[in-house]
Amino acid sequence: MLVLALVMLPVSLSTQAQAPEYITYNSMNSDPLPRALDEEVVQLWNERNPTLPVEHSIIAHEDFKQAIRAYLTAEPSPDVLTWFAGNRARFFIDRGLILDTSDVWEEYGFNDTYAPGFKALATVDDKQYFLPTSYYWWAVYYRPSLFEQAGITEIPETWDDLLAACDAFNEAGLYPFTIGTKYRWTTAAWFDYINMRVNGPEFHLDLMLLKESYTDERVAAVFDYWKQLFDHNCFLPDPAAYSWQEALDFMIQGEAGMYLMGGFITDSYPDEMEDDLDFFRFPIINPDVPIGEDAPTDGLFMAANARNPEAGKQFLAFMGSQEVQQMAFDEMGRLPTRTDVDVSAASEAVQKGINLIQTADNVLQFYDRDTTPPMADAGMDGFMAFWDNPDSIDTILADLDAERLRLLEAGDTGE
């Protein structure tokens, strides 16, 4: 028995010494298809890294949103987490709860392989804190047949082109743009794009972060341009009577030529009519400012209190690799944030949308993702008030700036 004990002792010690370290990954990809992909990717990692496995937790989307503060203030926190880009991430970055992963971007070549707009989206004060992994684009969708009916032969590339297209549609007895504002967020897209095209995406982002005043003359200029669209009768009447899907019917029925909308518009558009649906970049107003695009983006980050930061960085790099983004694109159609993913099998429309975003100088989120929730609520109320009375802009902007100052004073600048 003594001999047996002597033989077994080294085995026990060896097993303990080789016990695997592990990485914690908390994910909100709880819907069936994203969950399946998440599990497949984690399994692939674990097969390749048996001594450094991932402990994978999938939490229901809404529950995750409620729990994330607790995750990030725990000692220790999970290593890698899913989340949203924009203000949703910036809130935690500003509070020191998200880890600077600039070294991952440098070591794994992400600075070169991620599209410039997505690198900008990941960056705060020249450091990278976020890893964008998927998105959808916004654009001006239109029906080419209705352009032809209205005698419009060129896609609008400038503001004057857009106003001329509105005039042509009106002359042809058609609504230039359809829009449904029963739910306010559709108006915010117009503010996002006009502000980015007039003042540039950096100013727009600073305004979203409450660093700029809504009474600034540059913001007033945005509404001056916006009012030109009303002066040219660019929108169908009484849009507050319609949801965005109900407003889409005007386009489907051949009564409206254009719609400023996200790529999900195709989910509600008849399949048999998609050959008569195309899109173009929101027209340029000031050619001297960089091009910004709205592309709501999801991704990953590492917690500042991560229990295993070095190993977590290896897993983060794997999740941001060409291999994993290729899997996500091939299996789920997720649009890649990297420029080296093979998208040749995608439809012409998808390739065009990817190019639209990957050639942008900056990628922003959307008004209610880029600014704080209370400011977004006040802002969208203001946009609706402007829609009802375009001459009330001075009062609207004064009210919005009062809310901005109140939030700054209260320290309510995020989630």
ROLO-780748 format. One record per residue (C-alpha): x, y, z; chain; residue number from 0. Coordinates in nm, 2 decimals. Layout:
REM residues N
<node <X,Y,Z>,'A',NUM>
...
END
This chain:
REM residues 415
<node <0.00,0.00,0.00>,'A',0>
<node <0.29,0.23,0.08>,'A',1>
<node <0.43,0.17,-0.27>,'A',2>
<node <0.09,0.24,-0.42>,'A',3>
<node <0.06,0.57,-0.24>,'A',4>
<node <0.41,0.67,-0.35>,'A',5>
<node <0.31,0.60,-0.71>,'A',6>
<node <-0.02,0.78,-0.69>,'A',7>
<node <0.11,1.10,-0.52>,'A',8>
<node <0.30,1.24,-0.82>,'A',9>
<node <0.00,1.18,-1.04>,'A',10>
<node <-0.23,1.37,-0.81>,'A',11>
<node <0.02,1.66,-0.79>,'A',12>
<node <0.06,1.66,-1.17>,'A',13>
<node <-0.31,1.67,-1.23>,'A',14>
<node <-0.35,1.96,-1.00>,'A',15>
<node <-0.06,2.15,-1.15>,'A',16>
<node <-0.21,2.10,-1.50>,'A',17>
<node <-0.57,2.20,-1.40>,'A',18>
<node <-0.69,2.44,-1.67>,'A',19>
<node <-0.72,2.82,-1.61>,'A',20>
<node <-1.04,2.95,-1.76>,'A',21>
<node <-1.19,3.26,-1.92>,'A',22>
<node <-1.54,3.39,-1.84>,'A',23>
<node <-1.76,3.51,-2.12>,'A',24>
<node <-2.11,3.67,-2.06>,'A',25>
<node <-2.32,3.70,-2.37>,'A',26>
<node <-2.67,3.84,-2.44>,'A',27>
<node <-2.70,3.64,-2.76>,'A',28>
<node <-3.00,3.45,-2.64>,'A',29>
<node <-3.21,3.43,-2.95>,'A',30>
<node <-3.18,3.09,-3.12>,'A',31>
<node <-2.96,3.17,-3.42>,'A',32>
<node <-2.71,3.40,-3.24>,'A',33>
<node <-2.70,3.16,-2.94>,'A',34>
<node <-2.62,2.87,-3.17>,'A',35>
<node <-2.33,3.07,-3.33>,'A',36>
<node <-2.21,3.18,-3.00>,'A',37>
<node <-2.20,2.82,-2.87>,'A',38>
<node <-2.03,2.70,-3.19>,'A',39>
<node <-1.75,2.96,-3.16>,'A',40>
<node <-1.69,2.89,-2.79>,'A',41>
<node <-1.68,2.52,-2.86>,'A',42>
<node <-1.42,2.58,-3.13>,'A',43>
<node <-1.20,2.78,-2.89>,'A',44>
<node <-1.23,2.52,-2.62>,'A',45>
<node <-1.13,2.24,-2.86>,'A',46>
<node <-0.82,2.43,-2.95>,'A',47>
<node <-0.74,2.56,-2.60>,'A',48>
<node <-0.82,2.27,-2.36>,'A',49>
<node <-0.60,2.43,-2.09>,'A',50>
<node <-0.77,2.77,-2.13>,'A',51>
<node <-1.14,2.70,-2.17>,'A',52>
<node <-1.42,2.95,-2.18>,'A',53>
<node <-1.69,2.94,-1.92>,'A',54>
<node <-1.98,3.06,-2.13>,'A',55>
<node <-2.29,3.22,-1.98>,'A',56>
<node <-2.58,3.33,-2.21>,'A',57>
<node <-2.83,3.56,-2.04>,'A',58>
<node <-3.16,3.68,-2.19>,'A',59>
<node <-3.12,4.01,-2.37>,'A',60>
<node <-3.33,4.23,-2.14>,'A',61>
<node <-3.20,4.06,-1.83>,'A',62>
<node <-2.84,4.12,-1.94>,'A',63>
<node <-2.92,4.49,-1.99>,'A',64>
<node <-3.04,4.51,-1.63>,'A',65>
<node <-2.75,4.31,-1.49>,'A',66>
<node <-2.45,4.47,-1.67>,'A',67>
<node <-2.38,4.73,-1.40>,'A',68>
<node <-2.36,4.45,-1.15>,'A',69>
<node <-2.13,4.25,-1.38>,'A',70>
<node <-1.89,4.54,-1.42>,'A',71>
<node <-1.87,4.64,-1.06>,'A',72>
<node <-1.82,4.28,-0.93>,'A',73>
<node <-1.48,4.17,-0.79>,'A',74>
<node <-1.38,4.01,-1.02>,'A',75>
<node <-1.59,4.09,-1.32>,'A',76>
<node <-1.65,3.85,-1.62>,'A',77>
<node <-1.36,3.88,-1.86>,'A',78>
<node <-1.54,3.93,-2.20>,'A',79>
<node <-1.89,4.07,-2.24>,'A',80>
<node <-2.12,4.15,-2.53>,'A',81>
<node <-2.27,4.50,-2.56>,'A',82>
<node <-2.37,4.79,-2.78>,'A',83>
<node <-2.13,5.05,-2.93>,'A',84>
<node <-2.18,5.42,-2.89>,'A',85>
<node <-2.30,5.59,-2.57>,'A',86>
<node <-2.40,5.26,-2.42>,'A',87>
<node <-2.03,5.16,-2.41>,'A',88>
<node <-1.90,5.51,-2.36>,'A',89>
<node <-2.09,5.54,-2.03>,'A',90>
<node <-1.89,5.25,-1.88>,'A',91>
<node <-1.56,5.36,-2.05>,'A',92>
<node <-1.59,5.70,-1.88>,'A',93>
<node <-1.63,5.54,-1.55>,'A',94>
<node <-1.32,5.32,-1.59>,'A',95>
<node <-1.52,5.00,-1.60>,'A',96>
<node <-1.41,4.89,-1.95>,'A',97>
<node <-1.05,4.78,-2.02>,'A',98>
<node <-0.82,4.96,-2.26>,'A',99>
<node <-0.75,4.69,-2.53>,'A',100>
<node <-0.54,4.90,-2.76>,'A',101>
<node <-0.27,4.63,-2.73>,'A',102>
<node <-0.50,4.37,-2.88>,'A',103>
<node <-0.58,4.60,-3.17>,'A',104>
<node <-0.21,4.65,-3.23>,'A',105>
<node <-0.09,4.29,-3.17>,'A',106>
<node <-0.35,4.13,-3.39>,'A',107>
<node <-0.35,4.38,-3.67>,'A',108>
<node <-0.70,4.51,-3.61>,'A',109>
<node <-0.58,4.87,-3.68>,'A',110>
<node <-0.53,4.76,-4.04>,'A',111>
<node <-0.81,4.50,-4.09>,'A',112>
<node <-1.10,4.68,-3.93>,'A',113>
<node <-1.27,4.94,-4.14>,'A',114>
<node <-1.17,5.30,-4.04>,'A',115>
<node <-1.52,5.40,-3.93>,'A',116>
<node <-1.54,5.10,-3.69>,'A',117>
<node <-1.19,5.17,-3.55>,'A',118>
<node <-1.32,5.53,-3.48>,'A',119>
<node <-1.62,5.38,-3.31>,'A',120>
<node <-1.40,5.17,-3.09>,'A',121>
<node <-1.18,5.46,-2.99>,'A',122>
<node <-1.19,5.71,-2.70>,'A',123>
<node <-0.90,5.95,-2.65>,'A',124>
<node <-0.69,5.75,-2.90>,'A',125>
<node <-0.73,5.42,-2.72>,'A',126>
<node <-0.95,5.13,-2.83>,'A',127>
<node <-1.20,4.99,-2.57>,'A',128>
<node <-1.46,4.82,-2.79>,'A',129>
<node <-1.45,4.55,-3.06>,'A',130>
<node <-1.73,4.60,-3.31>,'A',131>
<node <-1.85,4.27,-3.46>,'A',132>
<node <-2.18,4.33,-3.65>,'A',133>
<node <-2.40,4.61,-3.76>,'A',134>
<node <-2.67,4.71,-4.01>,'A',135>
<node <-2.66,5.02,-4.23>,'A',136>
<node <-2.89,5.31,-4.29>,'A',137>
<node <-2.94,5.47,-4.63>,'A',138>
<node <-3.20,5.64,-4.86>,'A',139>
<node <-3.40,5.36,-5.01>,'A',140>
<node <-3.58,5.43,-5.33>,'A',141>
<node <-3.78,5.27,-5.62>,'A',142>
<node <-3.59,5.31,-5.95>,'A',143>
<node <-3.92,5.27,-6.15>,'A',144>
<node <-4.06,5.57,-5.96>,'A',145>
<node <-3.75,5.77,-6.03>,'A',146>
<node <-3.80,5.70,-6.40>,'A',147>
<node <-4.17,5.79,-6.37>,'A',148>
<node <-4.07,6.13,-6.22>,'A',149>
<node <-3.80,6.19,-6.49>,'A',150>
<node <-3.51,6.16,-6.24>,'A',151>
<node <-3.21,6.02,-6.43>,'A',152>
<node <-2.94,6.06,-6.17>,'A',153>
<node <-2.91,5.95,-5.80>,'A',154>
<node <-2.90,6.26,-5.58>,'A',155>
<node <-2.55,6.31,-5.46>,'A',156>
<node <-2.58,6.67,-5.32>,'A',157>
<node <-2.83,6.86,-5.12>,'A',158>
<node <-2.94,7.05,-5.43>,'A',159>
<node <-2.99,6.72,-5.61>,'A',160>
<node <-3.21,6.60,-5.33>,'A',161>
<node <-3.43,6.91,-5.34>,'A',162>
<node <-3.46,6.89,-5.72>,'A',163>
<node <-3.57,6.53,-5.68>,'A',164>
<node <-3.84,6.63,-5.44>,'A',165>
<node <-3.96,6.89,-5.69>,'A',166>
<node <-3.96,6.63,-5.96>,'A',167>
<node <-4.17,6.39,-5.76>,'A',168>
<node <-4.42,6.65,-5.67>,'A',169>
<node <-4.46,6.75,-6.03>,'A',170>
<node <-4.52,6.39,-6.11>,'A',171>
<node <-4.80,6.37,-5.85>,'A',172>
<node <-4.59,6.15,-5.61>,'A',173>
<node <-4.47,6.19,-5.25>,'A',174>
<node <-4.09,6.23,-5.25>,'A',175>
<node <-4.03,6.07,-4.91>,'A',176>
<node <-4.25,5.85,-4.70>,'A',177>
<node <-4.21,5.85,-4.33>,'A',178>
<node <-4.41,5.73,-4.03>,'A',179>
<node <-4.35,5.93,-3.71>,'A',180>
<node <-4.61,5.76,-3.49>,'A',181>
<node <-4.30,5.63,-3.30>,'A',182>
<node <-4.06,5.92,-3.28>,'A',183>
<node <-3.73,5.75,-3.37>,'A',184>
<node <-3.77,5.79,-3.75>,'A',185>
<node <-3.74,6.17,-3.71>,'A',186>
<node <-3.41,6.12,-3.53>,'A',187>
<node <-3.25,5.97,-3.84>,'A',188>
<node <-3.30,6.30,-4.03>,'A',189>
<node <-3.14,6.50,-3.75>,'A',190>
<node <-2.84,6.25,-3.74>,'A',191>
<node <-2.77,6.27,-4.11>,'A',192>
<node <-2.82,6.64,-4.17>,'A',193>
<node <-2.60,6.72,-3.87>,'A',194>
<node <-2.33,6.48,-3.99>,'A',195>
<node <-2.35,6.62,-4.34>,'A',196>
<node <-2.35,6.99,-4.23>,'A',197>
<node <-2.11,6.99,-3.93>,'A',198>
<node <-1.93,6.65,-3.95>,'A',199>
<node <-1.96,6.34,-3.75>,'A',200>
<node <-1.72,6.46,-3.47>,'A',201>
<node <-1.93,6.76,-3.39>,'A',202>
<node <-2.24,6.53,-3.40>,'A',203>
<node <-2.08,6.29,-3.15>,'A',204>
<node <-1.98,6.57,-2.92>,'A',205>
<node <-2.33,6.70,-2.93>,'A',206>
<node <-2.45,6.35,-2.84>,'A',207>
<node <-2.21,6.34,-2.55>,'A',208>
<node <-2.36,6.67,-2.42>,'A',209>
<node <-2.03,6.86,-2.49>,'A',210>
<node <-2.18,7.10,-2.74>,'A',211>
<node <-2.48,7.33,-2.70>,'A',212>
<node <-2.81,7.28,-2.88>,'A',213>
<node <-2.83,7.66,-2.91>,'A',214>
<node <-2.50,7.66,-3.10>,'A',215>
<node <-2.55,7.83,-3.45>,'A',216>
<node <-2.42,7.50,-3.60>,'A',217>
<node <-2.72,7.31,-3.46>,'A',218>
<node <-2.95,7.59,-3.58>,'A',219>
<node <-2.81,7.55,-3.93>,'A',220>
<node <-2.92,7.18,-3.93>,'A',221>
<node <-3.28,7.29,-3.88>,'A',222>
<node <-3.24,7.55,-4.15>,'A',223>
<node <-3.15,7.27,-4.39>,'A',224>
<node <-3.42,7.05,-4.26>,'A',225>
<node <-3.68,7.32,-4.31>,'A',226>
<node <-3.58,7.34,-4.67>,'A',227>
<node <-3.72,6.99,-4.71>,'A',228>
<node <-4.06,7.11,-4.58>,'A',229>
<node <-4.05,7.41,-4.81>,'A',230>
<node <-4.00,7.17,-5.10>,'A',231>
<node <-4.28,6.94,-4.98>,'A',232>
<node <-4.05,6.65,-4.95>,'A',233>
<node <-4.26,6.44,-4.71>,'A',234>
<node <-4.60,6.28,-4.72>,'A',235>
<node <-4.86,6.47,-4.51>,'A',236>
<node <-4.96,6.36,-4.16>,'A',237>
<node <-4.68,6.12,-4.10>,'A',238>
<node <-4.77,6.09,-3.73>,'A',239>
<node <-5.07,5.88,-3.84>,'A',240>
<node <-4.84,5.60,-3.94>,'A',241>
<node <-4.58,5.36,-3.80>,'A',242>
<node <-4.27,5.31,-4.00>,'A',243>
<node <-4.41,4.99,-4.15>,'A',244>
<node <-4.74,5.15,-4.23>,'A',245>
<node <-4.56,5.44,-4.41>,'A',246>
<node <-4.37,5.18,-4.61>,'A',247>
<node <-4.70,5.09,-4.78>,'A',248>
<node <-4.69,5.43,-4.97>,'A',249>
<node <-4.37,5.32,-5.13>,'A',250>
<node <-4.49,4.97,-5.20>,'A',251>
<node <-4.81,5.10,-5.36>,'A',252>
<node <-4.61,5.34,-5.59>,'A',253>
<node <-4.72,5.66,-5.42>,'A',254>
<node <-4.38,5.76,-5.26>,'A',255>
<node <-4.03,5.73,-5.41>,'A',256>
<node <-3.79,5.73,-5.12>,'A',257>
<node <-3.75,5.63,-4.75>,'A',258>
<node <-3.46,5.71,-4.51>,'A',259>
<node <-3.45,5.38,-4.33>,'A',260>
<node <-3.23,5.10,-4.19>,'A',261>
<node <-3.14,4.79,-4.39>,'A',262>
<node <-3.41,4.60,-4.20>,'A',263>
<node <-3.66,4.77,-4.44>,'A',264>
<node <-3.62,4.46,-4.67>,'A',265>
<node <-3.78,4.24,-4.40>,'A',266>
<node <-4.11,4.43,-4.45>,'A',267>
<node <-4.08,4.47,-4.83>,'A',268>
<node <-4.25,4.22,-5.06>,'A',269>
<node <-3.99,3.97,-5.19>,'A',270>
<node <-4.13,3.99,-5.54>,'A',271>
<node <-4.08,4.37,-5.55>,'A',272>
<node <-3.72,4.38,-5.43>,'A',273>
<node <-3.59,4.40,-5.79>,'A',274>
<node <-3.74,4.75,-5.78>,'A',275>
<node <-3.57,4.86,-5.46>,'A',276>
<node <-3.23,5.02,-5.42>,'A',277>
<node <-3.05,5.26,-5.19>,'A',278>
<node <-2.80,5.54,-5.20>,'A',279>
<node <-2.58,5.73,-4.95>,'A',280>
<node <-2.75,6.03,-4.78>,'A',281>
<node <-2.64,6.32,-5.00>,'A',282>
<node <-2.34,6.54,-4.93>,'A',283>
<node <-2.41,6.89,-4.80>,'A',284>
<node <-2.07,7.02,-4.69>,'A',285>
<node <-1.80,6.84,-4.89>,'A',286>
<node <-1.53,6.96,-4.65>,'A',287>
<node <-1.64,6.75,-4.35>,'A',288>
<node <-1.57,6.37,-4.31>,'A',289>
<node <-1.85,6.13,-4.41>,'A',290>
<node <-2.04,5.98,-4.12>,'A',291>
<node <-2.29,5.70,-4.14>,'A',292>
<node <-2.54,5.56,-3.90>,'A',293>
<node <-2.48,5.19,-3.85>,'A',294>
<node <-2.61,5.05,-3.52>,'A',295>
<node <-2.33,4.82,-3.40>,'A',296>
<node <-2.30,4.54,-3.15>,'A',297>
<node <-1.97,4.40,-3.02>,'A',298>
<node <-1.75,4.29,-2.73>,'A',299>
<node <-1.54,4.44,-2.46>,'A',300>
<node <-1.33,4.34,-2.16>,'A',301>
<node <-1.42,4.44,-1.81>,'A',302>
<node <-1.16,4.66,-1.63>,'A',303>
<node <-1.20,4.42,-1.33>,'A',304>
<node <-1.16,4.11,-1.54>,'A',305>
<node <-1.05,3.81,-1.34>,'A',306>
<node <-0.82,3.68,-1.62>,'A',307>
<node <-0.73,3.98,-1.84>,'A',308>
<node <-0.44,3.83,-2.03>,'A',309>
<node <-0.62,3.52,-2.13>,'A',310>
<node <-0.94,3.72,-2.19>,'A',311>
<node <-0.75,3.93,-2.44>,'A',312>
<node <-0.66,3.62,-2.64>,'A',313>
<node <-1.02,3.51,-2.65>,'A',314>
<node <-1.13,3.87,-2.75>,'A',315>
<node <-0.88,3.86,-3.03>,'A',316>
<node <-1.02,3.52,-3.15>,'A',317>
<node <-1.37,3.66,-3.14>,'A',318>
<node <-1.26,3.95,-3.36>,'A',319>
<node <-1.06,3.73,-3.60>,'A',320>
<node <-1.13,3.69,-3.97>,'A',321>
<node <-1.22,3.33,-3.91>,'A',322>
<node <-1.50,3.41,-3.66>,'A',323>
<node <-1.64,3.70,-3.86>,'A',324>
<node <-1.64,3.48,-4.17>,'A',325>
<node <-1.84,3.22,-3.98>,'A',326>
<node <-2.08,3.48,-3.86>,'A',327>
<node <-2.13,3.61,-4.22>,'A',328>
<node <-2.16,3.27,-4.38>,'A',329>
<node <-2.39,3.12,-4.12>,'A',330>
<node <-2.60,3.42,-4.01>,'A',331>
<node <-2.55,3.69,-4.26>,'A',332>
<node <-2.39,3.92,-4.00>,'A',333>
<node <-2.22,4.21,-4.17>,'A',334>
<node <-1.85,4.21,-4.11>,'A',335>
<node <-1.66,4.50,-3.95>,'A',336>
<node <-1.34,4.37,-4.09>,'A',337>
<node <-1.23,4.44,-4.45>,'A',338>
<node <-1.08,4.10,-4.51>,'A',339>
<node <-1.40,3.89,-4.49>,'A',340>
<node <-1.50,3.72,-4.81>,'A',341>
<node <-1.85,3.86,-4.90>,'A',342>
<node <-1.85,3.75,-5.26>,'A',343>
<node <-2.14,3.51,-5.20>,'A',344>
<node <-2.36,3.79,-5.07>,'A',345>
<node <-2.62,3.97,-5.28>,'A',346>
<node <-2.53,4.28,-5.47>,'A',347>
<node <-2.73,4.49,-5.23>,'A',348>
<node <-2.55,4.35,-4.92>,'A',349>
<node <-2.21,4.41,-5.08>,'A',350>
<node <-2.32,4.76,-5.17>,'A',351>
<node <-2.43,4.82,-4.80>,'A',352>
<node <-2.10,4.68,-4.67>,'A',353>
<node <-1.91,4.91,-4.90>,'A',354>
<node <-2.12,5.21,-4.79>,'A',355>
<node <-2.02,5.16,-4.43>,'A',356>
<node <-1.66,5.05,-4.48>,'A',357>
<node <-1.58,5.35,-4.69>,'A',358>
<node <-1.72,5.60,-4.44>,'A',359>
<node <-1.48,5.81,-4.23>,'A',360>
<node <-1.68,5.76,-3.91>,'A',361>
<node <-1.95,5.52,-3.80>,'A',362>
<node <-2.20,5.64,-3.55>,'A',363>
<node <-2.49,5.46,-3.40>,'A',364>
<node <-2.83,5.64,-3.39>,'A',365>
<node <-2.96,5.93,-3.19>,'A',366>
<node <-3.10,5.72,-2.91>,'A',367>
<node <-2.78,5.51,-2.89>,'A',368>
<node <-2.53,5.79,-2.92>,'A',369>
<node <-2.68,6.02,-2.66>,'A',370>
<node <-2.81,5.96,-2.31>,'A',371>
<node <-3.16,5.81,-2.26>,'A',372>
<node <-3.31,6.12,-2.11>,'A',373>
<node <-3.15,6.35,-2.37>,'A',374>
<node <-3.27,6.11,-2.64>,'A',375>
<node <-3.63,6.13,-2.51>,'A',376>
<node <-3.62,6.51,-2.50>,'A',377>
<node <-3.45,6.54,-2.84>,'A',378>
<node <-3.71,6.32,-3.01>,'A',379>
<node <-3.99,6.52,-2.85>,'A',380>
<node <-3.82,6.83,-2.99>,'A',381>
<node <-3.79,6.68,-3.34>,'A',382>
<node <-4.16,6.60,-3.34>,'A',383>
<node <-4.24,6.96,-3.23>,'A',384>
<node <-4.03,7.09,-3.51>,'A',385>
<node <-4.22,6.86,-3.75>,'A',386>
<node <-4.54,7.01,-3.63>,'A',387>
<node <-4.42,7.37,-3.64>,'A',388>
<node <-4.09,7.43,-3.82>,'A',389>
<node <-4.10,7.80,-3.72>,'A',390>
<node <-4.07,7.71,-3.35>,'A',391>
<node <-3.70,7.61,-3.37>,'A',392>
<node <-3.56,7.87,-3.14>,'A',393>
<node <-3.78,7.77,-2.86>,'A',394>
<node <-3.72,7.40,-2.92>,'A',395>
<node <-3.34,7.44,-2.92>,'A',396>
<node <-3.35,7.65,-2.60>,'A',397>
<node <-3.56,7.38,-2.43>,'A',398>
<node <-3.32,7.11,-2.55>,'A',399>
<node <-3.02,7.29,-2.42>,'A',400>
<node <-3.19,7.35,-2.09>,'A',401>
<node <-3.23,6.97,-2.06>,'A',402>
<node <-2.87,6.91,-2.16>,'A',403>
<node <-2.75,7.15,-1.89>,'A',404>
<node <-2.98,6.99,-1.63>,'A',405>
<node <-2.84,6.64,-1.71>,'A',406>
<node <-2.48,6.77,-1.68>,'A',407>
<node <-2.56,6.93,-1.35>,'A',408>
<node <-2.73,6.61,-1.22>,'A',409>
<node <-2.45,6.40,-1.35>,'A',410>
<node <-2.70,6.20,-1.55>,'A',411>
<node <-2.49,6.13,-1.86>,'A',412>
<node <-2.54,5.77,-1.94>,'A',413>
<node <-2.72,5.44,-1.88>,'A',414>
END
